[in-house]
Amino acid sequence: MKSIHLLTWFAVIMVADSVGAEAEPSVYGRWLTDDRSGVIQIEPCGATICGTLVRVLDPTAPTHDINNPDPKLRIRPLVGMTILSGLKRADGRWRGGQAYDPKAGRIYRAAIAVGPSARLNVTGCILFLCQTRHWTRIAGEPGK
């Protein structure tokens, strides 16, 4: 009788845990950058996640990676470029990855998490200086 009682509580805990996990909004999908200049598609990339620039919305933006410090890479088109890479899930956030800013031609340590109002908090750091940007999910994109 005691083992049945324990199994029942274990099942209740497992169901409650899975319900809580489903309620958490996903980082996957298309996101509008904070300056409204581009759309980033976030999706699984093996054991990590990555974000790819799928659309440039700023009509004055260059079409290629002209600010890259490596002259050989300045001919790369912006659309299709990996902006976020190597992010792994830890403590309710995706961290340990990198973010590339084509406007500055710089790579930052990165972490992302879905914040209030289903906005994506994208944090980039150089040394101990960090800055967070808030991206908005594209309407019609799933939150799971």
N, C-alpha and C positions, 0 to 999 in steps of 0.2 A: 504494500500500500504506500509506504514511504517513497519507494522508487518511482511510482506512478505520479505522486505529487511533485517530486523533483523534476520529472520529465515534463509535466504540465507547465511548471514555472519556467523551465528552460525554453520551451516552445513560445511562451508569452514574451520572454525577453528577446528571442530571435525575431519574432514578428514586429515587436516595437522597434528594434534596431533597424530592420529593413524599411519600416515606414519612415523613420527619421532620415535614412539615407536617401529615400526617394524624394523627400520634401526639399532637399538641398538643391538649389539651382545649379545647372551645369555651366561650365565655362565654354563648352562646345557651341559652335555656330558662328554667325557673322556679326562683327562688332564695328560700330562707327567710332573712329578715333576721336579723342577729346577736341581736337581742332577742326573736326569734320572734313578732313582732307583725304581720308582713305577708309577703305573697308578691309578688315582683317578676318580671315576665315581661320578659326581655331579648331583643330582636330587631332586625333591620336597620331603619333609618329613612333611606332614601335612601343617601347616601354615608357615613353615620354609623350608630351604634347608639343605641338608647334603651331605657329600662326603665320599665315601667308597673306601677303598683300594681294587682294583679288581685284581691287578697283581703286583708281586714283580719282578723287572728286574735285581736286583743286585744278582749275583749267590753266593756272600759271605754273604748275609743278613741272619739273623736267620729266621726261619719259624714261630716263636712264639714271643709274646710280652715280651721278656726276660728283658727289661729295665724298666718295669713298677714298680713304687715304692711299689705297693701292691703285695706281693708275691702270693696271690691267683689268680691274673690276669695274671701272667707270663706264664700260660699255654695256653692263648688265641692264636689262629692262627692269623697271621697278615692279610692274605687275608680274606676279609669280614669285617674287622675292620672299625668302623666309625672314620674318620680322621677329618672331619669338621662337626659341628652340630650347630643347633640353630640360623642359620643366617637368618636375616629378612631384607627386602628391605627398604632402607631409603636413600634419597638424591643421587640416582644413584649408590649406592653401597649396598652390602649385608654386614651387620654388626651386632654386638651384640651377636655373637656366640662364639664358641670355636674351637680351632685346637689342635689336639693331635699329638705330634711328637714321634713316637715309637722308634726312634734312641736315644732320650734323656729321654723318659719316662715322658715327661712334657706336661701340658695343658696350652695353651695360649689363651688370648682374641683374637678374630679373626675378620677380615673384608676381603672381596674379591671384586674385580671389574675387568671388562675386560678393559685392557689398549691398548696401541698402538700395532699394528701388531697382534691384536686378542690374545694377551697373557693375562693370568690371573694373576693379581697382588694379591698375598696372603700375608696379613700382620698379623703378630702375635705379641702380646705385653705382657710383664710382667711389672706391675706397669706402669711407664712412658717410658720404653725402648721398642721400636718397631723395627721390621725388616721386610722387604718385600722381598718375593721370587717371581720369575716369572715362571709360569707354561705355557706349550705349549699345544695347542689343538692337539689331536691325528688326523692325516690326515684321511679324510673321515668322520669325525664327523661333524654333522650339527652345524652351528653357530647361529641357531635360536631356 
